[in-house]
Amino acid sequence: MWWPLTGKWRQVLTVKLKARANRLVIDRHKTSGIYSALVVLPVLFSGIYITKPKYLVPVIELYSPAVYRLLLSVQPEGRGPSLKMADAVAIVYRLFPGGRTHLV
């Protein structure tokens, strides 16, 4: 893996437009790699977190005090019958008589 020398970050993050063709290609290659990593890495992280959270939760728990394992392991309790949509809407109208239904 390539890493710039100490204090040479400005050379890494810029393209020398007046350089020769082969140097211009090298500069474009390394700057496009660095700048695209700024977009690709967050997209990669969020995609893994959405699709496979069990792989990232232990890492997140190292840096965050929130308890993600409890959120991921909640299972519905099997007590009582399930509500029908019409019954749920009727309960909401009874609790909030002035409310409006937007999406159900």
C-alpha positions as CSV (number, residue, x, y, z in Angstrom):
1,M,0.0,0.0,0.0
2,W,1.3,3.4,-0.9
3,W,1.6,6.1,1.8
4,P,3.0,9.7,1.3
5,L,6.1,10.9,3.1
6,T,5.7,13.2,6.0
7,G,4.4,16.6,5.0
8,K,3.7,15.5,1.3
9,W,-0.1,15.4,1.5
10,R,-0.5,18.4,-0.7
11,Q,1.3,16.6,-3.5
12,V,-1.0,13.6,-3.0
13,L,-4.2,15.6,-3.1
14,T,-3.5,17.7,-6.2
15,V,-2.9,17.0,-9.9
16,K,0.0,18.7,-11.6
17,L,-1.6,19.9,-14.8
18,K,1.6,21.1,-16.4
19,A,3.4,17.8,-15.9
20,R,4.2,15.3,-18.7
21,A,1.6,12.9,-19.8
22,N,2.8,9.9,-17.8
23,R,3.1,11.9,-14.7
24,L,-0.4,13.4,-15.3
25,V,-1.8,9.9,-15.5
26,I,-0.2,8.8,-12.2
27,D,-1.4,12.0,-10.5
28,R,-5.0,11.5,-11.7
29,H,-4.8,7.8,-10.6
30,K,-3.8,8.5,-7.1
31,T,-6.0,11.5,-6.5
32,S,-9.1,9.9,-7.9
33,G,-8.4,6.9,-5.7
34,I,-8.2,9.0,-2.6
35,Y,-11.2,11.2,-3.4
36,S,-13.4,8.2,-4.4
37,A,-12.5,6.4,-1.1
38,L,-14.2,9.3,0.7
39,V,-17.5,8.3,-1.0
40,V,-17.0,4.5,-1.3
41,L,-16.1,3.8,2.3
42,P,-19.2,5.3,3.9
43,V,-21.4,3.7,1.3
44,L,-19.7,0.4,2.0
45,F,-20.0,0.8,5.8
46,S,-23.7,1.7,5.6
47,G,-24.5,-1.1,3.2
48,I,-22.8,-3.7,5.4
49,Y,-24.6,-2.3,8.5
50,I,-28.0,-2.5,6.8
51,T,-27.6,-5.9,5.3
52,K,-25.4,-7.7,7.8
53,P,-25.5,-5.8,11.1
54,K,-24.2,-8.7,13.2
55,Y,-20.7,-8.2,11.6
56,L,-20.5,-4.5,12.5
57,V,-22.4,-4.4,15.9
58,P,-19.3,-5.6,17.9
59,V,-17.2,-2.9,16.3
60,I,-19.8,-0.2,17.0
61,E,-20.2,-1.3,20.6
62,L,-16.5,-0.6,21.1
63,Y,-17.0,3.1,20.4
64,S,-20.7,3.6,21.3
65,P,-22.3,3.3,24.7
66,A,-25.6,2.3,23.1
67,V,-26.7,-1.3,23.4
68,Y,-27.3,-2.5,19.9
69,R,-27.5,-6.2,20.7
70,L,-30.7,-5.6,22.6
71,L,-32.2,-3.8,19.7
72,L,-31.3,-6.6,17.3
73,S,-32.5,-9.4,19.5
74,V,-36.0,-8.2,20.3
75,Q,-38.6,-10.8,19.4
76,P,-42.4,-10.2,19.5
77,E,-44.1,-11.8,22.5
78,G,-46.7,-14.4,21.7
79,R,-49.3,-13.1,24.2
80,G,-52.7,-12.4,22.8
81,P,-54.1,-12.3,19.3
82,S,-52.7,-10.0,16.7
83,L,-54.5,-6.8,15.9
84,K,-56.2,-6.2,12.6
85,M,-55.4,-2.9,10.8
86,A,-59.0,-1.6,11.3
87,D,-58.8,-2.3,15.0
88,A,-55.4,-0.5,15.3
89,V,-56.8,2.5,13.4
90,A,-59.9,2.5,15.7
91,I,-57.6,2.6,18.8
92,V,-55.6,5.4,17.4
93,Y,-58.8,7.5,16.6
94,R,-60.0,6.8,20.1
95,L,-56.7,8.0,21.6
96,F,-56.3,11.0,19.2
97,P,-59.8,12.1,18.2
98,G,-58.6,15.1,16.2
99,G,-55.9,13.2,14.3
100,R,-55.9,12.3,10.6
101,T,-54.7,9.1,9.0
102,H,-52.0,9.7,6.4
103,L,-50.5,6.3,5.6
104,V,-51.4,2.9,7.0
